[in-house]
Amino acid sequence: MMFRSTLLLFALSAVTFAADPISGDAVYAKRCANCHDRAGERVPPKAALKNLTSTRILRALDFGVMINVAYPMTRAERDAVATYLGRSGPEPGPLATAFCKDRNIKLNDSSKFNWNGWSPTSDNARYVPTDVAGISLSQLGKLKLKWAFAFDGDINAFAQPTVLDGHVFVGSAGGVIHALRADSGCLEWTFQANGPVRAAIAAAPLNGKHALIFSDLTGWVYSLEAETGKLIWKKRVEDHEASRLTAAALIHNGVAYIPAASWEETRSLNPDYQCCTFRGSITALRIADGSQVWKTYMIPEPPKQTGKNKAGTPQFGPSGAGIWSTPTLDAKRNRLYITTGDNYSTPATNTSDAIVALDIPTGKVLWTKQTTPNDSYNSTCSNKEKISCPEEDGPDHDYGSSAIFAHTSAGRDLVIAGQKSGVVYAVDPEKNGEIVWQARVGKGGTIGGVQWGMSSDGQLVYAAVSDARFTQTPTARILDAKEGGGLTALRIADGSKAWFAAPAPCAPNAKNCAPAQSAAITAIPGAVFSGSVDGHLRAFSTEEGKVLWDINTIREYTAVNGVKGKGGSLDGPGPVIVNGMLFVNSGYSRYGGVPGNMLLAFSAR
């Protein structure tokens, strides 16, 4: 079992971090020159890269057009090659015309029109009652685009917005935090983080104002003053260079609970990489100053060398069990429930692919319910050579979505979680996670099953699935336009199926299309909203699963901030609905979908 640890660094940190300075010239020669020294129509030459800022190049490597090439590269290598190629200096800021005339932000703590963090409630049900949503079932047909905001220079839009009393706070792939007016999309302030920001922002009152807590994809956690965008504090909660903080913090009683995952499993694509040493964790930080209350690793001891890979490189384990999603609060029992990912290397542990209960005051693990044992997997397992693939070889059935804390009509509490295996589990928090029911809602797979989030209205739990598949062509691996998707409604009491909505087919000749429904979903009374890799956002009837509203977000937009913008695939975060408006990001291309850089705001008024 996993217990509290006070280690400040991995004992094997020397394995992960190079002792000598990294040469950007050498990284370019090894990773980049083969393409950019022989540039073609779609590949800019080295001379063109020299005209870009190093910030823009690093953005492309972190979560832009070059992310697939950069997977095996460490953060230090990315920094080195970006500095070597690019010119110094910041990126140009937003146009002056993008800013509001009145940039004064005042937040009313008594306002009910808030969507704060991953879910509007700490049970992570992603459900909004009518008086807060401001959109009724009868108004769905009136939903029209009110404004569109483009994330300048980005090709992915993946950070779910937070809406507080008429103000929108949202991160970006470029690491910029934007404060916007909800009614118009004009800018109030911006802040530049160290890396891409995928996590939703969570807010809390602080000293008469409000702190915005969020993390980036390089391991940093920040606190900003909501009213001004001023930095209050920042702290790196994970020293591992492959740390990836994707989840919104849960805030409770003056403490922010920060989950940590990583993309170290992709580092294994480099046969010289000593895989793997990252351990998933959750860190409790005081909102006032960022000081640590406790830290709990999902693997208790630092990994040890277990052997060598097929290239002769030392290998380490156990590793992995990252936490990709926001913790779920059980205030009655004073617990947090988290879900974990797979192991990256041998040996497998009993805390991977699991639902875990933590004691809030201490961080102590109270119980663990593993649903897929022996799931050690990294990116080389999908290659023919399997150079660093652990002996367990998958099946890579992480939990990527938060658990939902639910109550049955009979008064029983349940913790409900959807897995990449395509199975939804309900466990009993009073009986150490004993499985009450389980229901299959999809086929499952490495990018299958429930990906980023379910929703519940208290009677039914709604689970959309990805189940995307790929087709190999002579030149590339592309999404299968006929595989994936589907939305299932399950009765909370027993897991029985209430209805199933089949996926909508891709339009003829659509590029980079799949019917996969990977994105998190959101419910209001009478309707549940689900985005698809095909770029459509659809509202389904909670009574029978019939499509009530459908909008295709893949098109060019005239953005309110004067930036060229285009919508794309919907994946990752789900729609945010509050005070008569619906906000959704469009453009997530990591798994072969259509790129885009838009935040879209719809209104029925």
RAHUQUI-V410871 format. One record per helix or strand. SS is the DSSP state (helix for helix, strand for strand). FROM is the first residue (numbers start at 1). TO is the last residue. If there is no record, write none. Layout:
SS_FROM_TO, SS_FROM_TO
This chain:
strand_4_4, helix_13_16, helix_24_36, helix_46_49, strand_53_53, helix_54_63, helix_67_70, helix_75_85, strand_87_87, helix_96_98, strand_99_99, strand_114_115, strand_127_128, helix_130_133, helix_137_142, strand_144_150, strand_162_164, strand_167_170, strand_176_181, strand_187_192, strand_202_206, strand_209_215, strand_220_225, strand_231_236, strand_243_244, strand_250_252, strand_255_262, helix_264_267, strand_279_279, strand_281_286, strand_292_297, strand_304_308, strand_314_317, strand_320_320, strand_328_330, strand_335_339, strand_343_343, strand_354_359, strand_365_370, strand_376_376, helix_379_382, strand_394_394, strand_404_407, strand_413_418, strand_423_428, helix_429_431, strand_434_440, strand_455_456, strand_460_464, strand_470_472, strand_477_479, strand_487_491, strand_497_501, strand_522_524, strand_527_531, strand_536_541, strand_547_552, strand_556_558, strand_564_566, strand_576_578, strand_581_586, strand_598_603
